[in-house]
Amino acid sequence: MNVLRSLFIRQLLGAALAGLVPVVLVAFLSIPYSLGRHPDERGPVAASGTRHMT
């Protein structure tokens, strides 16, 4: 019974990691790409005199 339980837990953890790893990779690769920078970096500073008046 113990052998079956450890096998089940090992398979469950393997399936969970197999589903979690692609999600983490996509998140950490696509967020900086869509922002054009790393989330910790400051964005471009806009000039204070230029405003779009619509």
Phi, psi and omega in degrees: 000320178296323180295318179294322180294316180292325176294318178297316180296319179296317179292322179295315178295323177296319178292321179295317178292323179295331177274332184277325183299313178297325179296316180294317180297316180296318181296313184285342177264326185275329181295309177297327179293318182286330177281337183081009180196172175284144182302334180279343181280151176285146177281176179295138181276123180281146176292138185285339183272347183259118177223147179267113185263090176237000000 
